[in-house]
Amino acid sequence: MADIIKLLPDSIANQIAAGEVVQRPASVVKELLENAVDAKATDIQTMIWNAGKTGIQIVDNGVGMSETDARMCFERHATSKIRDVHDLFNIGTFGFRGEAMASIAAVARVELKTRREENPLGTELIVEDSRLLGQQPVATAKGTSISVKNLFFNVPARKNFLKSDRIENRHITDEFIRAALAMPQIGFKLFIDNDLLYDLRPGNLKKRIIQLFGKAYEENLVELREQSDIVTIGGYVAGPSMARKSRGDQYFITNGRYIRSAYFNHCVQGAFDGLVAADSYPAFFISLQVPPNRIDVNVHPTKTEVKFEDERAIYAMLNAAIRKSINEYHLAPVLNFDQDRATIESWARPLGNSKFQFAGGDNSRASTGNHTSWAPPTGTRQSQAQHSNWKDLFDIPPNHDTATPAQQPAWKADISQVLRQPLQVGLKYLVIPIKSGLAVVHQARAHQRVLFEQFCHKLDKGKLASQKKLFPEVVQLGAVQFKNLHTYFAQLKGMGIDLDVFGNNALIVNGMPEELVEANVEEVLTQMAQDLSNDLSHDSLSVSHMLARSLALGAAIKTGKTMQSEEAASLIDQLFACKEPYFGLDGKPTIVVLPIDELDNKF
């Protein structure tokens, strides 16, 4: 029998290695930016074409490479940071060229120009599919320029799995931001399809945060300072007012490298316990300096996941440092005993007729949708025609018109004399007695669903009316957020959002739809920019309907609001008139039913 184990050709071995390191265009950007940083560059330019699929170029003014180093950096297992096995556990740099270059050249055409300051001429190399196509002397500036073209041209399966240009550009921008945050002392520029997106001047971390994420952070950053033998903690956390519904602005930088850590994320979230809503996330930009021999950066090929030797001790120190800074900067909430008493009394009581008020506001704990095993009345999404059976829950006369919210809500006929109106529980749920048990409605999700379908209906018929603001409002955004919104100015105007450019990455809001008069304008625009960045329009929603979703999320009532009984009854009636009454915009249930049988079991 012939031998079956063979050595792979270098070209195939390089492609397999590339699969671990080069997963998408953003992976190339990450590796080349780290190389430029290790080359002691003070200015790094990143240029992207067609979301990196056809072209990526990184130009730095670093130390450059000799002719031999330029050739060696494309060899497998070439590195500048490891000489023996002990160096694996004492890595203090990213690696000056090498390692990733062989992987990139295995799946693309790479053109490299480099020159050291002491050399009159530099070196140019062209490598494609791991093959050296040419090498020659060249006149070039000090430093290194690397162009990566036709990425994955020889791996069509990998190329076919790439996402839309918007999503790939977002991943590239994320890597750029991480590198720029990790090295605020270096100047960075990012061009996407010849448009300058970021021009970051060298400075300190605070200045870099403001450059990247907007002036809204300028007055809301709390500095962290803590030092010990095992870790030096620095950086900033943002005040509770900057908390968001997503984890977007959360960054850990360890020894100059961006990392991910669910463990330390939990630590920061715990330090903000009681200051931000349970479904919101604080923004932070935290630096952890750890002795290289007490950290393992080789847990993951991309080195974004690391292992700390003193993980538990660092957790405790970080939590204490954040709490200390919050107290020093007077960010802790002031106790309001009247409000707290009112909040407690609002639990499980019939809705009153007092004026609207927020009990807990943005800091109220929101439901995650995971605290119950109850199922919605229907197990799957259904068409509008199938939704007509919702009336069976409530003993509704056959001729009742569900599409007329102005009529007396039919389910009231089935409520006892003691409970003549819905109950609000925890300032987040509306409880309705029905013939089969209890129906529990999530008030925020229900209102989001109602508004979304109303907005979509109006958009399908024409435009949303805009209501002029008495005092136009200026909203400062990050560069990516600004670009996303600016691209869709025409669509936004058709939705009643009247915007003008107001300086660098700032918008002036002249008018909003009447439904959003009381909404937080910055929150609405940020939500829209985030949705555009996530490219939801290429999923199941058109651009206009995706923007309508953002409007609904911004205008809907929030968890923590006390509702009048008439408003609650109207909301429930409008919910059941929707095409998709049982599911919120996030796919989670708007209503669950607790059957009488289950109540019987409890007793």
N, C-alpha and C positions, 0 to 999 in steps of 0.2 A: 504494500500500500504506500502510495506517494506521501511525502510530507505535506501537511496542510497549513502549517504556520509559516507565514512569510513576513518579511519586513516591508512596511509600507513605503512607497516612494515619498520623497520629501514634499512634493507638491500636495499629495493627499494628506499627509501628516499635518502640514501647515494649515490646510483647509479645516481639518478637524479641530486644531488648536484655535483657529479663528472663530469657530462656532461658539467657543466659551468666552472669548474676549470681545469679538466684534458681532454683536447681536443686531445692531441697527446703526444708522448713521450717527446717532448720538454717542454710541460707544467709541467711534473713531474720534469724535470731537473731544471726548473725555480723555482718551489716552494721549492725544497730541497736545492738549492743553497742559496736562501734567508734565509731559516731556519739556514743554517750553518753560514751565515754572522751574524745573530742575536745571534748566540751562541758564538760570540766573537772569532771565529776561526781566526788564522793567516795563516793557510795552509789548502786548500781544494782540494781534488782530485775527479775528475769525471771520471767514467769508463762506457763505453757504449758498448753493444754487440747487433749485428743485428739491428742497428739503434734504439736501445731502446725497440724493440718489445719483445725481450726475456730477456734482462737484463739491469738495470741501477743501478749503485752503487755510492753513494756520501759518502766520508770519510772526516771528519773534526777533528781538534784538539781543538775544542771549550770546553766550560765548562761542557758539558755532562748533563745527566738528572738523577734525583733520580728514584727509582723504581716506586714511585707513579706518577711522571710526565711522565715517559715512558708509563705507562698504560693510563693515562689521555689524552695523545696527540692524541690517536686514537678515542676519543669520539667525537660525533657531537657537534658543537658549542663550542669546547674547544679552549681557546686562552690565550695568555700571555699578550696581549696589551690592552684589553678593560675590564674595571671594572664597568663603568656606561655609560650612553648615551653621556655624554660630551666627553668621550674618542674617540668617533667616529670622532670627528672633531679636534682632537689634536694628531693624530697618528704620532709617530716619529720613529717607527721601522717596520720591515716586519712582526714580530710575531714569537716568539721563539717556534718552533714546533706548533702543534695544527692546527686547521681549515682544511688545505689541507690534512693532514695526513689521516683523516677519509675518504676523497674523494678518495685518492689514494688507500687506503686499500680496498675500495669497488669494485675496478675493477682490482685488481692485488694481488699477494702474496707479502707481505712486511716482511722482516726480519730486525729487529733493534737490534743493540748492542750499548750500551752506558755506560759510567762510568764518574762519577765526580772525580776530583783529590783527594778529601779527603776520597773516598771510596776504600777499597782494592779490591772489586769485583764490576763488573758492572751487568747490566741486559740485558737479551736477550728475545725478544718477536717475535712471528711469528703470523701474522694476514693475513687471506685470505678471500675475499668476505665478509668483515666486521666481521668475526668470529675469535676470539682469539683461536689459535690452540696450543699455548704453551707459557710458561713463566718460566724462570729459571735464577739463578745467573750464571755469566760467567766471565772468565778472559779475559779482553780486554783492549786496550789502552785507555788513557784518551780522551774523546771526544765522537763522535757518528759516527757509520757506518750504513747506511740505504741501503738495497738492495731491488729493486723492480723487480719482475720477472713475466713473462707471462702477460704483460699488456693487458687489455681488453679480458682476457680469457673467461669471463662470459658475455661479451657484443660483440658478433661476428659482429653485424652490424657496431659498431664503429671501430672494427679492420679491417673490409673489406674496410673502407673508407680511411685507411692510404695510403700514397703515397709510391713510391719506396724508397729503403734504402738511395739512394743518396739525395733525397729531405728531408727525415726525418732527416738524419744526418746534413743537412744544417740548418734546423730549430733548432736542438740541439746546433750546433755550434754558431748560432746567439744568443741564450739565454746565452750561456757561455760567449761570447764576451761582451754582455751587462752587465753581472754581473762583469766581470773582469774590464771593464772600470769604472763602478760605484764605485768599491772598489780597486783602484790601490795599496793601502797599504797592501793588502792581497795577498799571493801567491796562484796561481791557476795552476792546471794541468788537461789536458784533454786527455784521452786515448779513441780511437775508435778502437774496435776489437783488443785490446792489442797494438796498435801502438800509441806512444806518439805524439800527434798533437801539443799541446802547453805546455810549461813549463815556466810559468810566475813568475818571482821573484818580491817580494814586491818593490815598488818604488813610484815615483810620476806619475801624469797623462801623462806627455809627454813621459816618458820612457815606460809606458804601451802602448801608441798609437804606438810607434815604434816597440815594441815587437809584437803587434798584426798585424800591417798593413805594416811593412817593413821600411827600412831605407830611402826610398824615402821621407818620411814625415819629416825626421830629420831637413832638412833645409827649410821646407815649412810650418811650423806651426807658427801662429801668436797668441800670448797670449791675452786673454780678461780679463780685470779687471774693475769692476764697482760695487759700493756698495751704498745701500740706506736702508731706514727703511723697505722697502717692498721686496727687493730682493738683493742678492749678486750674481753677474755674474762672472763666471770664465771659465776656459777651453781654448780651442783653435779653431781657424778656419784655414783651409789650404789655401795656396795661389792659385790664379786662375789656375796655371799650373796643379794643382791636381784635377781640376773639371773633372767629369766623366759623361757618358751618362745615368747612373742610380743613384738612391739615396742611393746606398750601404753604403757609409761611412758617414752617418749622424746620430748623436746621441745627444739626450737631456737627461741629468741626473738631476733629481729634488730630492733634499734631499736624495741623495744616491740611487735613484730608476730610472731605465730607463723608459722614457715615450714617447708617440707619440703625436705630436701636429702639425696639418696642419696649424694652425694659426701662430705658431712661425717658422715653416718651410718657410712660405710665408715671414716672417720678414727677415730671413737670406738671402733668395733669392733676396729680394728687396735691401738689403745692398750690394749685389754683382752685382747689375744691371749695365750693361756696361762693367763689368770685365770678365764675362763668357758668352758663347753663350747661347741663349735662350733655347736650347734643352740640355744643360748641367747643372749639379748640383754641387755646391761647397761642399767640405767635411768639416764637423765640428764636434767638440766634446765639447759640451757646458754644463756647470754646472750651475744650478739655485738653490740657497739656499733660501727657502721661509719659513717664520714662519709657523709651522704646522697648526695653527689656521686660516691661510689665504689661505688654499688650501684644496680641497676635493679630497681624493684619492679613494673614494668608488663609483666613477661614473661607473666603469667597474669591473666585477669579477676578472680579472687578474691585475687590477690596473695600466694598461699601459696608460689609458686615465684619465686625471685629470682635475679639474676645478680650476682656479685661481681667487681669489677675485679681484685682481688688474691687470687683464689680459692686458688691454689697456696700462696701465702705464708701465708694464714690456716689452710689445712689443716696445714701444718707446725707452726705455732705452737700450734694446738689440740691436735694429737697430743702435742707436747712438754709442754704445760701439764697434760694429763691424766696422762701418765706421771710427771711431777714430783710431782703431788699424790698419786698412788698410792704413790709411794716415801716421801713425807714422812709419810703416814698409815699406813705399814707394812702395806699391803694386798697386797704382792707375796708369792707363796707361798715358804715355806721349803723348800729342797731336802731331800729325804729319799732318800739314795742307796740304802738298802736297798729302799725301795718302788720306786724307779725301776728297780733291777736286777730286782726281781720282775716288774715290768710288762713289761720287755724279754723276760725269759725265758718269759713267758706266751704270747708270740706263737708261733703255729703249733706248739703242743705238745699232746699228749694231755691231756685233763682229768684232774686229780688227785683225790684223796679228802681233801684238806685241808679245814679248816673254811672256811666262807664268809668272804670278805673283799672289800673294795672296793679296787681298784687304780686310783687316779685319781679316784674318787668323782664328785661333781657336775662337776668340772672336766675330766673325760675328754672327748675329742673324739668326737662322735656322728656317725653316718653320715647323709648327706643324702638317700640313695637315688638319687643322680645319678651315682655313680662307676662304673657298669657298664652295658653295653648288653645284658646277658643278659635273657631274658624268663622269666616264670614258666611253669610247666608248661602252663598254659592261658592263652590270650590274652585271654579275657573272663571276667567274673564268671559263675558257673554256679550252678544250683540244687543243693540238697543231694543230690538223686538223681544228678546228673551228677558230683559230686565222688567218687563211689565208685571212679573209675578211678585214683585216686592210688596204689592198692596196686600197680598195674602197674609203678611205678617201682622196686619193691624186691624182686622175685621172691618175693612173699608167697603162701603156700599158699591155695587158693581158699576154704577154710573159716575163714580167720582173721577174728576179730571185731574190727573197728577201733574199736568203741565201748567197749572194755574196756581202759582205760589200765593196769590192774594187770597185764595179761599181759606176757610178755617182748616188747619191741618187735620186730616182725617183720623190720624191715630189717637187724637185726644178723646175720641168717643169711647176708646177702650181703657181709659185711665180712670182709676177710682176717684171718689170724691176727696179722699185724703191727699192724693197726689194729682193735682190738676195741671201741673206744669212739669217740664223736664227738670231733672236734677243735674247740677254741675258738681263734678267730683274732682278735687285736686286742681281746679282751675285749668283742666285740660280735657276732661271727658264730659259728655252729655249722656245721661242715662235715661232711657225711655222704657216704661213698662209696656210690654206687648203681650198678646194672648199666649205666646209660647214661652215667655220668660222675660228676660231683660235684654234690650239692645243698647250697646255702648258705642257712642260715636266719638271719634277723635276730632275735636273741634278744629284744630289747625289744619289737619289734612283735609277735612271735609270742606273747609272754606277755600283752600288752595284748589281743590278739584272744581268747585263751583265757579270760582273766578276764571280758571283756565278755560273751561268750556264756554263761559260768557265771552271772554276775550277772543277766542277762536271764532265764535259765531259772528261777532262784530267784524273781525278781520275778513272773514269770508264774504261779508256783505259790503265791505268798503274799508274805511279807516276808523281808528279810534279818535274821538275828539280830544283835543289838547286844551288844558286849562292853564292859562298864563299864571306864573308865580308872581306875587306882589313884589318879592325881592328875589331876583335870580340868585341861584346857589352855585358856588364853585366847588367842584369835586376834583381832588388830586388823585391820579391813578398811577400805577406802575406802567412802564413802557409797553409791555405786552398787552395789558388790559386796555390801555389807550388805543393801541393799534387795532385790536379786535373790534372795539366799538366804532372807531373812526371808519373802518371798512364798511360798516352797515348803517351809516348816518341816514341814508335815504329810507331804509326799512324802519328805522327807529322813528323818523319823523312821521311816517305813515301810521305808527302806533301811538301817536300823541306825545312822543318824547322829543321836545324841541331843544337841541344841543348846538353849541358853538365851541370851537377851539378857543382855549383861554390860556395861552402860554405853553410852557413845556409840560407835556403829558397831563394837562389840566383841561377840564371841560366846564363850561358854564351852562347851567340848566335853566332855560327860560320858561319851560312849561312841561307838565306831566299829565297823563290821563286823569280824569276826575276821580277815578277809583283809587288813585295813588296820592291824593292830596296830602294825606296824613302819614304816608309811608316814609321810611328812611331812604332818601334819594341815593346816598352813597352805597347803601346796602343793595338796593335794586340794581344799580349800574355795575357794581362788583359782581353780583350774581350773574348778570348778563354776560359780562366779560369772561367769567369762569366757564359758563356754558358754551360760549363760542370757542374758547380754548380747548374744551373737551370734545369739540366737533360733534355735538349732539345732532346737528342738522343733517349729518350723513348717516345717522342711525335710523330712527323711525319718525322723526319730526322734520317738517319743513323749517326753513330759517324763521319765518314769521311765527309759526306755532312754537318753535323753540324759545323765541323771545317772549311770546305770550306766557310760556311756562315761567320764565324769569319774573315777569310782571306779577303773575299770580303768587309766586313765592314771596315777593316783596310786599304785596298789598294785603295778603291774608292776615287774619288775626293770629296772634302768637300765643303759645302756651303761657299761662299766667294771667290771662285777661278775664275779668269778671263779665259775664254776658247777661243782658236782660232777657227775661223769659220770652218776650216777643221776638227778639233777635234770634235766640236759640231755636225757637219753633220754626221761624222762617228759614234758617240755615238748613235744618233737617229736611224741610219740605223741598227746598231747592236742590239739595243733595240727591234726593230720590228722583228728581226730574232730569238728572244728568245721564249721559250715555253710559258712563262708567262709575256708578255711585259707590261701588264697593272697594275701590282701590284709589289711593292717593297718587300724586305725581311721582313718588319714589317707588311705586309698586307695592307699598305696604298697605294693609287694610285701613279703610276709613271707619268701618263698623264691624263689630263682632257681636255675636249673640250668646248669652248665657242661658241655656235651656232650663226649664223648670226642673227637669230630672236632675240636673247638676246641682241646682239649689237644694233639692230634696236630699241629695247625698251629703251636702254640707251639714245638714241638720240631723 
